[in-house]
Amino acid sequence: MDSPLFSSHLVALNASGGQVPSDIHLLPKGTFRGRDGRGPWRIPDPAKVIAATQAHQKGAKLLIDYDHQREFAGDGHQVRAAGWITGLRADGDGIHGRVEWTAAAAQMIADQEYRYVSPVFTYARSNGEIGRICNAGLTNNPNLDLIALNTERRTMSS
């Protein structure tokens, strides 16, 4: 079995009119690669990725931090939360997350200080198949073109 590798890509938050999106597109369906050439990664079954993520989390929310601090912080370093992914769903576009933003992050997004979210995920080295979502970070360096959330808002059911 392949040992999981980590990677990430980004999606535009595009808060408009001071409204901050609570539904974010985390991963596209099918096969994709980053602008930087990483990949290809693939999600043949989004429900399988969601199930693996939920099983790993055991009810805990997924962290959204700032600029992938979680990935770069050493042991014992605190990482500030920008928000929490409280639910996942799949549709024809891939995997989406329902988000509860902190007040500080919501203001930064509304002020367009941060415009993208970058998920971190495991994948198999042999075929690029994504295993699970680990967390995500607010960032300003997009690596992959995904749905701009201000063009078509989607809400998640409870």
C-alpha positions in Angstrom: 0.0 0.0 0.0 1.2 3.5 -0.8 2.1 5.8 2.0 -0.1 8.9 1.8 1.4 12.1 0.5 0.1 15.6 1.1 -0.8 18.3 -1.4 -3.0 21.3 -1.8 -4.8 23.5 -4.2 -6.9 26.6 -4.0 -10.4 28.0 -4.7 -11.6 31.6 -4.9 -13.7 32.7 -2.0 -14.7 36.0 -3.8 -16.7 37.5 -1.0 -19.0 40.1 -2.6 -21.1 42.8 -0.9 -19.4 42.0 2.4 -20.9 38.6 2.5 -18.6 35.7 3.4 -19.2 32.3 1.8 -20.2 29.5 4.1 -20.0 26.9 1.4 -16.6 26.4 -0.2 -15.5 24.2 -3.1 -12.7 22.1 -1.8 -11.8 19.6 -4.5 -13.0 19.0 -8.0 -14.4 15.7 -9.2 -12.4 13.6 -11.6 -8.7 14.2 -12.5 -6.9 17.5 -12.0 -3.5 19.1 -11.5 -2.2 22.3 -10.0 -0.9 25.3 -12.0 2.5 24.5 -10.6 2.6 21.1 -12.4 1.9 19.0 -9.3 -0.5 16.1 -9.9 -2.4 14.7 -11.6 -4.7 13.9 -8.7 -7.9 12.1 -9.0 -11.2 11.6 -7.2 -13.1 8.8 -8.8 -15.6 8.6 -5.9 -16.1 11.8 -3.9 -18.3 10.0 -1.4 -15.4 7.7 -0.5 -13.1 10.7 0.2 -15.8 12.2 2.4 -16.3 8.9 4.3 -12.5 8.5 4.8 -12.3 12.1 6.1 -15.2 11.7 8.5 -13.8 8.4 9.8 -10.4 9.9 10.5 -11.9 13.0 12.2 -14.2 11.0 14.4 -16.6 13.9 14.7 -14.0 16.6 15.1 -14.2 19.6 12.7 -11.6 20.2 10.1 -9.3 23.2 10.7 -8.9 26.1 8.3 -5.8 28.1 9.3 -3.9 31.0 7.8 -1.3 30.4 5.0 -1.0 26.7 5.9 0.5 27.4 9.3 -0.5 24.0 10.5 1.7 22.4 7.9 4.7 24.5 8.6 4.5 24.9 12.4 6.9 23.0 14.5 5.8 20.9 17.5 4.5 23.1 20.3 3.7 26.0 18.1 0.1 27.3 18.2 -1.8 27.7 15.0 -4.7 30.2 14.9 -7.9 28.9 13.4 -9.5 31.0 10.6 -12.5 28.7 10.6 -13.8 25.1 10.8 -15.2 22.8 8.2 -18.3 21.4 9.9 -19.7 19.4 7.0 -18.8 17.9 3.6 -20.9 17.1 0.6 -20.4 15.9 -2.9 -22.1 17.0 -6.1 -21.3 17.1 -9.8 -18.5 19.6 -9.2 -16.6 17.6 -6.5 -16.4 18.1 -2.8 -17.7 21.1 -0.9 -17.4 22.1 2.8 -19.7 24.0 5.1 -17.6 26.5 7.0 -17.9 28.4 10.3 -15.4 31.3 10.0 -13.9 33.0 13.0 -14.9 36.7 13.3 -11.4 37.8 12.4 -11.2 35.6 9.3 -14.7 36.6 8.2 -13.6 40.2 8.3 -10.4 39.5 6.4 -12.3 37.7 3.7 -15.0 40.5 3.5 -12.1 43.0 3.2 -10.5 40.8 0.5 -7.3 40.4 2.5 -7.7 36.7 1.8 -9.3 35.4 -1.4 -8.6 31.7 -1.7 -8.8 28.5 0.4 -6.3 25.7 -0.1 -7.1 22.2 1.0 -4.5 19.8 2.2 -5.2 16.1 1.4 -3.5 12.7 1.3 -3.1 10.9 -2.0 -1.6 7.6 -3.3 1.8 8.1 -4.9 1.1 5.3 -7.5 -2.1 6.7 -9.1 -2.7 10.2 -7.5 -6.0 9.0 -5.9 -7.0 11.3 -3.1 -7.6 9.5 0.2 -8.9 12.1 2.6 -9.0 15.9 3.3 -6.7 16.8 6.2 -7.4 20.5 6.7 -7.3 23.8 4.7 -5.7 27.2 4.8 -6.7 30.7 3.8 -4.1 31.9 1.3 -3.5 34.3 -1.6 -1.6 32.1 -4.0 -4.0 30.1 -6.2 -2.8 26.9 -7.6 -5.9 25.5 -9.3 -8.9 27.1 -11.0 -12.2 26.1 -9.3 -15.7 27.5 -9.0 -15.7 31.2 -7.9 -18.3 31.2 -5.1 -19.8 34.5 -5.9 -21.0 33.3 -9.3 -23.3 30.6 -7.9 -24.0 30.3 -4.2 -24.8 26.8 -2.9 -26.0 26.1 0.6 -25.5 22.9 2.5 -28.4 21.1 4.2 -27.9 20.3 7.9 
